[in-house]
């Protein structure tokens, strides 16, 4: 019955910022690692960032220093703060549990223009 809902995407110019949110109302949310992924046109879905149940974080080198993942277990939400966006960040962004995934949500589109 878990339905992942991502929001916060949009069109932004290079160097701008966006904050993405994910609501994951699963019963075991607080016990799960959660992550953000992205998929650009013609590309495979790729890992972006991960946060453990105790809020330890890991970000892919491509976004390190620019993106920050966080979570609020009380609200069952995961956030991705994106700064200094680049055109190559353009993709549909998804959240999910790690390593065992729920059904994927619809994602939220991030488009970065030059």
N, C-alpha and C positions, 0 to 999 in steps of 0.2 A: 504493500500500500504506500510505500515511500515514493513521493514525487518531488524531484529536485526542481527548484524554480530559481533561475538566474535572472538578474536584472542589473541595470545601471549602464549598459553599453550605450554607444552613440557615436556620433561623428565629431572628431576633435582634430585640431591641427597639430602637426609635429611639435613636440615640446610641451604639449598640454598634459592634462591629468584627467583620470576617470577613477571612480570607485565602484567596483562591482560587488554585488551582494548575492548570496545564495542562501536559500531557505531549504533545510533538509530535516523534515519532521520525523525521522525514524526514531523508533524506541531506543535504539542503541547509539544514538548520535554522540553522546558525550564520551563513549568508549572508543569511538572510531577515529583513526587518522582521516583527515579530509584533504582534498587537493583541488587545484585548478588546472585545467587543461585547455588547449586551444587547437583549433583546426582552421587553417587557411585554405583557400580554394586550391584544389589539386594536390593538397598535402595530407599526410596522415595526421591524426590527432596526436599532439605531443604534450608532454608534461611541462607544467609551468612552475608550480609551487606546491608544497605540502606542509601541513601542520598536524602535529600529533595531538593526542588527547590531553597531554600536559603542556601544549602550546610551544613545543620545540618546532622550529621551522627549517625548511630547506627550499631554496629557490634555484631554478635552472640558471646556468651561467649567462644565458641570453638575456635574462631580466634582472640578474643580481645587481643590487644597488639602486634599482629603479622601482621594483614591485615589492610590496609587503603583504604577506598573508596574515590574517588574524581570525579569531573565532570568538563567538559568544555562546557558550553552551546553554545558558539560560534561555536564550532566544532561538536556539538551533540555527544559527547563522554562521556563515563563513564569508569573509570579506577579502577582496583583493584590491589594494590601493595601488594604482598605477601612475607613476610620474615619469616625466621626460619621455613621453610616448614617441615612438618612431613608426614610420610607415610599415616596416616589417612586423610590427605588432598587430597589424590588421588581421583579424580572425574572428571566428565565433568562439566564445569562451564558455567553458562548461565547468561545473564542479561535480565532485563525486567522492565517495569513500575510497580509501586505499587500504590494502591492495584489492579487496573484494569490492566490486562496484555494484551499486544499485543500477536500475535502468537509467539511462541517460536522459536528462531533460532536454529542453529545446535550445538551451544556450542563450547567450546574449551577444549581439554583434558589436564589435569594436572596429571602427574604421578610422584610420589615422591618415590624414592628408598631408601632403608636402607643401 
